[in-house]
Amino acid sequence: MRGGALPPALLCLGLGMLLAYAPRRLIAPALGLASMLALGVFAVGVPAAWEEIVFAGCWISVVVTSLSLHFPRAPGQLRVLAFAANTGVWVGAVVAVAGRPLDLLFALPCTLVFVPAIILLGTPARLGVKIVASWLAAVAILAGTLPILPTTGYEPDHMQ
């Protein structure tokens, strides 16, 4: 879970599910903003010493973005663009610190999950989008906390 592609891909999935609830006119600007910031942060680079902070920020962003679907009102312009900017920054930072340039090509298209999510929102199974977003948050919580929490009885195989 510390690779350069999976954490940003999960964050992009969260943004894509949020975009399914956003006004349609905001989808293209949000995708453009997230993509430009991801490419910009990746191009500028992030110091390797910030790796732990970058991964923590990415996992926290996955949780907050995914759980934002549960707000009672549909996201407005400011919230959509703020989440898009946040996604772009953390995607670019994670790939800069622990990935390859091709990881951006894997992660950023995951935002296109808004297409099937919009279709699903038009059916009686619309709750499925929020359920998947909740699972995404749960995975991010586990992935973010497991490396820093001591697990009783756990020893890596090479230590036995």
Contacts in CASP RR format, 6 or more apart in sequence:
PFRMAT RR
TARGET T0000
AUTHOR 0000-0000-0000
METHOD contacts of the structure
MODEL  1
MRGGALPPALLCLGLGMLLAYAPRRLIAPALGLASMLALGVFAVGVPAAW
EEIVFAGCWISVVVTSLSLHFPRAPGQLRVLAFAANTGVWVGAVVAVAGR
PLDLLFALPCTLVFVPAIILLGTPARLGVKIVASWLAAVAILAGTLPILP
TTGYEPDHMQ
1 7 0 8 1.000
1 143 0 8 1.000
1 144 0 8 1.000
1 146 0 8 1.000
2 55 0 8 1.000
2 98 0 8 1.000
2 147 0 8 1.000
3 98 0 8 1.000
3 99 0 8 1.000
4 94 0 8 1.000
4 95 0 8 1.000
4 98 0 8 1.000
4 99 0 8 1.000
4 100 0 8 1.000
4 103 0 8 1.000
5 95 0 8 1.000
5 99 0 8 1.000
5 103 0 8 1.000
5 106 0 8 1.000
5 107 0 8 1.000
7 55 0 8 1.000
7 58 0 8 1.000
7 59 0 8 1.000
7 62 0 8 1.000
7 94 0 8 1.000
7 143 0 8 1.000
8 38 0 8 1.000
8 58 0 8 1.000
8 90 0 8 1.000
8 91 0 8 1.000
8 92 0 8 1.000
8 94 0 8 1.000
8 95 0 8 1.000
8 103 0 8 1.000
8 104 0 8 1.000
8 107 0 8 1.000
8 108 0 8 1.000
9 106 0 8 1.000
9 107 0 8 1.000
9 110 0 8 1.000
10 62 0 8 1.000
10 110 0 8 1.000
10 136 0 8 1.000
10 139 0 8 1.000
10 140 0 8 1.000
11 58 0 8 1.000
11 61 0 8 1.000
11 62 0 8 1.000
11 65 0 8 1.000
11 87 0 8 1.000
11 90 0 8 1.000
11 91 0 8 1.000
11 107 0 8 1.000
12 34 0 8 1.000
12 87 0 8 1.000
12 91 0 8 1.000
12 107 0 8 1.000
12 108 0 8 1.000
12 109 0 8 1.000
12 110 0 8 1.000
12 111 0 8 1.000
13 110 0 8 1.000
13 111 0 8 1.000
13 113 0 8 1.000
13 136 0 8 1.000
14 62 0 8 1.000
14 65 0 8 1.000
14 66 0 8 1.000
14 87 0 8 1.000
14 113 0 8 1.000
14 133 0 8 1.000
14 136 0 8 1.000
15 30 0 8 1.000
15 34 0 8 1.000
15 65 0 8 1.000
15 83 0 8 1.000
15 84 0 8 1.000
15 87 0 8 1.000
15 111 0 8 1.000
16 110 0 8 1.000
16 111 0 8 1.000
16 112 0 8 1.000
16 113 0 8 1.000
16 114 0 8 1.000
16 117 0 8 1.000
17 66 0 8 1.000
17 69 0 8 1.000
17 113 0 8 1.000
17 114 0 8 1.000
17 117 0 8 1.000
17 129 0 8 1.000
17 132 0 8 1.000
17 133 0 8 1.000
17 136 0 8 1.000
18 65 0 8 1.000
18 68 0 8 1.000
18 69 0 8 1.000
18 75 0 8 1.000
18 80 0 8 1.000
18 83 0 8 1.000
19 26 0 8 1.000
19 27 0 8 1.000
19 30 0 8 1.000
19 31 0 8 1.000
19 80 0 8 1.000
19 111 0 8 1.000
19 114 0 8 1.000
19 117 0 8 1.000
20 113 0 8 1.000
20 114 0 8 1.000
20 117 0 8 1.000
20 118 0 8 1.000
20 120 0 8 1.000
20 121 0 8 1.000
20 129 0 8 1.000
21 69 0 8 1.000
21 74 0 8 1.000
21 75 0 8 1.000
21 121 0 8 1.000
22 30 0 8 1.000
22 74 0 8 1.000
22 75 0 8 1.000
22 76 0 8 1.000
22 80 0 8 1.000
23 74 0 8 1.000
23 76 0 8 1.000
23 77 0 8 1.000
23 80 0 8 1.000
26 76 0 8 1.000
26 77 0 8 1.000
26 80 0 8 1.000
26 81 0 8 1.000
27 114 0 8 1.000
29 81 0 8 1.000
29 84 0 8 1.000
30 80 0 8 1.000
30 81 0 8 1.000
30 83 0 8 1.000
30 84 0 8 1.000
31 84 0 8 1.000
31 111 0 8 1.000
32 84 0 8 1.000
33 81 0 8 1.000
33 84 0 8 1.000
33 85 0 8 1.000
33 88 0 8 1.000
34 84 0 8 1.000
34 85 0 8 1.000
34 87 0 8 1.000
34 88 0 8 1.000
34 91 0 8 1.000
34 108 0 8 1.000
34 111 0 8 1.000
35 88 0 8 1.000
35 108 0 8 1.000
37 84 0 8 1.000
37 85 0 8 1.000
37 87 0 8 1.000
37 88 0 8 1.000
37 89 0 8 1.000
37 91 0 8 1.000
37 92 0 8 1.000
38 87 0 8 1.000
38 88 0 8 1.000
38 89 0 8 1.000
38 91 0 8 1.000
38 92 0 8 1.000
38 95 0 8 1.000
38 104 0 8 1.000
38 107 0 8 1.000
38 108 0 8 1.000
39 92 0 8 1.000
39 104 0 8 1.000
40 92 0 8 1.000
41 88 0 8 1.000
41 89 0 8 1.000
41 91 0 8 1.000
41 92 0 8 1.000
41 93 0 8 1.000
41 96 0 8 1.000
42 92 0 8 1.000
42 93 0 8 1.000
42 95 0 8 1.000
42 96 0 8 1.000
42 101 0 8 1.000
42 104 0 8 1.000
44 96 0 8 1.000
45 93 0 8 1.000
45 96 0 8 1.000
45 97 0 8 1.000
46 54 0 8 1.000
46 92 0 8 1.000
46 93 0 8 1.000
46 96 0 8 1.000
46 97 0 8 1.000
48 97 0 8 1.000
50 93 0 8 1.000
50 97 0 8 1.000
51 97 0 8 1.000
51 98 0 8 1.000
54 90 0 8 1.000
54 93 0 8 1.000
54 94 0 8 1.000
54 97 0 8 1.000
54 98 0 8 1.000
55 94 0 8 1.000
55 97 0 8 1.000
55 98 0 8 1.000
55 144 0 8 1.000
56 144 0 8 1.000
57 90 0 8 1.000
58 90 0 8 1.000
58 91 0 8 1.000
58 93 0 8 1.000
58 94 0 8 1.000
59 140 0 8 1.000
59 141 0 8 1.000
59 143 0 8 1.000
59 144 0 8 1.000
60 140 0 8 1.000
61 86 0 8 1.000
61 87 0 8 1.000
61 90 0 8 1.000
62 136 0 8 1.000
62 137 0 8 1.000
62 139 0 8 1.000
62 140 0 8 1.000
63 137 0 8 1.000
63 140 0 8 1.000
63 141 0 8 1.000
65 83 0 8 1.000
65 86 0 8 1.000
65 87 0 8 1.000
66 133 0 8 1.000
66 134 0 8 1.000
66 136 0 8 1.000
66 137 0 8 1.000
66 140 0 8 1.000
67 133 0 8 1.000
67 134 0 8 1.000
67 137 0 8 1.000
68 75 0 8 1.000
68 79 0 8 1.000
68 83 0 8 1.000
69 129 0 8 1.000
69 130 0 8 1.000
69 133 0 8 1.000
70 130 0 8 1.000
70 133 0 8 1.000
70 134 0 8 1.000
75 83 0 8 1.000
87 111 0 8 1.000
91 104 0 8 1.000
91 107 0 8 1.000
91 108 0 8 1.000
92 104 0 8 1.000
95 101 0 8 1.000
95 103 0 8 1.000
95 104 0 8 1.000
95 107 0 8 1.000
117 129 0 8 1.000
120 126 0 8 1.000
120 128 0 8 1.000
120 129 0 8 1.000
121 129 0 8 1.000
END
